[in-house]
Amino acid sequence: MKKWNFYTSKEIKPQGWLKRQLEIQAEGLSGNLHKIWPDIRDSAWIGGKCEGWERVPYWLDGFIPLAYLLENDEVIETVKKYINVIISTQQNDGWICPCENDKRAKYDTWAVQLICKTLKVYYDCSGDERIPEVIYKVLKNYYDLLKSGEIKLFGWGKFRWFESFISINFLYEKYQEEWIKDLAKIIKQQGFDYNSVTESWKKPSHNWLRKTHIVNIAMMLKSEAVSHELLGEKYTDNAEKLREILDKYNGTAFEGFTGDEVLSGIDPTRGTECCAVVEQMYSYEEIFAHTGENKWAERLEVLGFNALPATLSEDMWTHQYVQQVNQIACQKTMIMAPWSTNGPYAHTFGLEPNFGCCTANFNQGWPKFALSAFMHKDNTIINSVMLPSVLSDNGVKIRLETNYPFENKMHYYIDANRDFNFVIRIPSFAKTFKVNGEDTAVKDLEFAITQGKTEIELEFTATPFLKKRPNDLYALQMGSLLFSVPIAYEKKMREYTKNGVERKFPYCDYQFIPKTPWNYGYADDEFSIKFNGIGDIPFSQDNPPITIKANMQQINWGFKFPYRSVARKTPKSRTPISDVQKIKLCPYGCAKLRMTEMPKIGIDR
């Protein structure tokens, strides 16, 4: 396996549309959560009375790289304020979580695993030399407590045991002490084995169970990749086997899985939790780094360019708890929620539209994606995801100018005072390559870069096609972008206070009420593509960077009984009820209301 190493925010800086996306995040909920949300503002982690478990570590896990990627001094100061308070409360034996000593045995140590992961992120970004010792003391205490039997893994900690390995691997690399390996073995032994429950993934359930919980599963996919080396185990690509089962029985057009909150089957109107999207992305980032297998990077970008922006409002002040592939309205369901275990507001946009975990956790999506643009090993640098960025690495500067994934043109400006190998990961869908204007045909591009200035211009094509989906439905895809029929909508705003948490503009709740038709099928497979340029909001429904026109006809689709704002799983009838119309489809991530999986009408199915 070709293991790649991540760069840090000191070495990678976002450019172009990616930088703008991160700026929107910093100007929105991520950059203001500590001012408005009690579970961050008044958390027990910093001496307050509110939640003292996962929400501050979740938020910091994304807020930290966001601050340093943007080099935003005000946001960096907020990061340091939280980190300084957290490490100042560390006890002499190493314990760091806000929990009284006599209650440790009943404290779910998922928070221990998460805060160590977050502290490593902070160390990578800041270089703060206090942090390795802080993590050392936390994990040595964790080891002592687990080894002695004073505590054991249960609850979320048991089902997320593999998250520990982000910090355990870091610690072993730094200190090479045998107890760290022993800790790794204890954690795996006490952790849950998902291979033993895959049969339960094959049929949707309305029972809330951790073994079918979508976020646990999204995190779990990286478990073998991050743990096998320290455990001395052979790598078997177990994630691929599990992903195939998940995709067959719970797959979505954007290559995630349904889960609202537990696995929910093959149905484009079921939800996918926001936390699951960012955690699946993070799993794929780690799997690619540990294995060097291109399939994981390609799946990562499909998630990042589609599911991530789709579940966030354009100004990133609000988010959904669950998104639907076929999402014709985001309105409270008046009878019972159409989900497995979520409430009737779960797919509306708001501060905290269901549980608050996603309010804290969505923050990691864009920053960690940005940090996956380039990776390195020995004297080789790889452009793993073609995101507009500047890399500075020990005498090498690489600037990538691109509008990818909206356009398939890349321009690399390289200024090097040393020789190195440069690899560009080429997506499997790419066709008709040109490098510096010359036709070429290669799987990955590899260049021996010598000292001085080098420019590389890369261009390839991607063909739109109708991807077969279950239930004789199809999704239009071109490259890594899915395309949907966008549905115009009216926003219905609601400001209120509940349980001491205020929702007011711009972080209040919104329902989206459809204003235009959505009941379409494809009349043929002829498509015309137009690049429109990227505006101030990269994933805008009103001004999408790229559109595809398709010939479509309306059909009698119908609503899922007994709802009036949820489409049927499949159309009631596939017989056209309109003439052929030219419909402009936009990227899935741009369309907040959308139809994505639709039937073919009058063409071979």
C-alpha positions, 0 to 999 in steps of 0.5 A: 500500500502507498501510504500518504501523509496529510499536510497541515493548514500551515502548508495548504491554503485554499484559493478560488471558490474553495476559499470563498466557501470557507469564508462563507462558513466562517461568516455563518454558523461555524464562526459564530456558534460560540456567541449564540449557542449555549452548548458552546458558549456556556459549555462545561468544557470551559466552566459553564453549566451546559453540555460537557461531552461531545459538542465543544470537541465536535465544533472545534474539530472543524472550527480549528482548521477553518481558522488556520486555513483562512488565517483569520486572527479573530477566529484563531484567538477564539480557538486558543481561548477554548483550547487554553481553558480545556488544557488548564483543567486537565487533572494531575492524573491526565483526565481532561473531560468535565466529569467528577472523579467519582462519576468517571465509570458512568461517563461515556468516554467517547468524549475522551476519544473525540477531544484527543482527536481534536487536540491533534487537529489543533497541534497540526494547525498551530504547532503548540508544543504543549499539546503532545504532552496533554494528549500523552497524559490523557491517553496514559490515564485512559490506558490505566483506567481501562487496564485496571477495569475502573472504566470500560468502553460502553455506549458511543465509546464502544461503538466508535472505538476506532476514533481513538486511533487518530490520536493513538497513532500520533502518540506512538509515532512520537513516543514509541512506548509499548503501553500505547500498543497495549492501549490500542489492543484493549480499545479494539477488544472492548470495541464493537465488531460491525462485521458481526451485524451486517445482516441487520443492515439489509432491512430498514428498521424503525428501532433505534440501535447503535449497530445500525446508526448511520453516523457510527457506520460512516465513522467505522468505515475507516476502522481497519485503515487507521488501526491495522498497522499499530495492531500488527494486523494484515490490511484486508480492505474490509471497508470495501466489503462493508461499503458494498453491503451498505450501498446495495441495501441503503445506497444513495445517488451521491454514494452515501447511505440513507440513515434517519438516524438508522439505516433506512433502505433504498428510497430516494425520499429517506434521509441521510444525516448531516453528521454521516456526510461529514464523517463518511468524508473524513473516513474516506480521507483517512482511508485514502491516506492510509492505502493510497487507493484512488477509489476512496479519493474519488468517492470522497469528492462525490460526497464533498461536491454533492451531499455536503453543500446540499445539506447546508443553506447557502449562507451556512447559517443553517443546516438540515439534520437529514437531506433527501435525494428527492426532496420536494419540500422542507416542511414540517410533516403534520402527521408523523415523521416519514423517517426511521427515528427522527422528528417532523422538522428533521429535514427543515433548515435551522440552528438545531432542526433535530439533535444538536450533534450536527449543529456542532459536527457539520463544521469539519466538512469543508475544512478537512476536505480542503486539507485533502487537496495535496498529500505527500510521501518521501519525495513525492507530492500528490494532488489527491483532490483537484481543489483550488489551493496553494501548497508550500512544502520545504522549498516547493510551491504549487499553485493550482488554479481551477474551477473543478469540479464545475470545469475540468481544466487545471493549471499548475504553477510550480516553483521549486528549489529541489527536485521531486516527483509530482502525481496528479490523481486522475478521476476514473471518469475522465476522458480525452486528456490533454497535458500542455495541449498535447493528447495523452492517455494515462491513468495517473499523471506523474512528473519528475519536477526539477528545480525552477519554475514549471507549468502544467496545464491539464484538461479532460472531458466528462460525459453526462450519463444517466446512472441506473438507480434502484426501482427503475429510476436514473440519476444524471451524473457528469464527472463527480457532479450529480444533477437535479431538477431544481424546485423554486421555493418560498421560505417560511421563517420561524423565530422562537426560543425553546429550552433556553435556546434562541432561534432568531435571524439568520440562525432561525428555522426555515421551511421551504415550500415548493413553487414549481413542478417537480414531477418529471421523467427523462424524455431522452438522453440528449443533454446540453451543458453550459458553464456559467461561471462561479459567483459569490456563492459557489453552490447557488441554486439561482446562479449555479456554476454549471447547468445541463438542459434535458428533454423531460416530461411531467408524469403523475408521480404522487405523494407518499401516503399520508403526506402532502410534502413527500414524493412517492418512492416511485412514480404512481404512473410513468405515462407522460402528462405533458409535452416535452420540455427543456428543463435546466438541471443544476448540481445537486449541491446547489438545489435545496429542493430537488428531484434527482432520481427520475424515470426514463420515458420513451427511451430504452430503460 
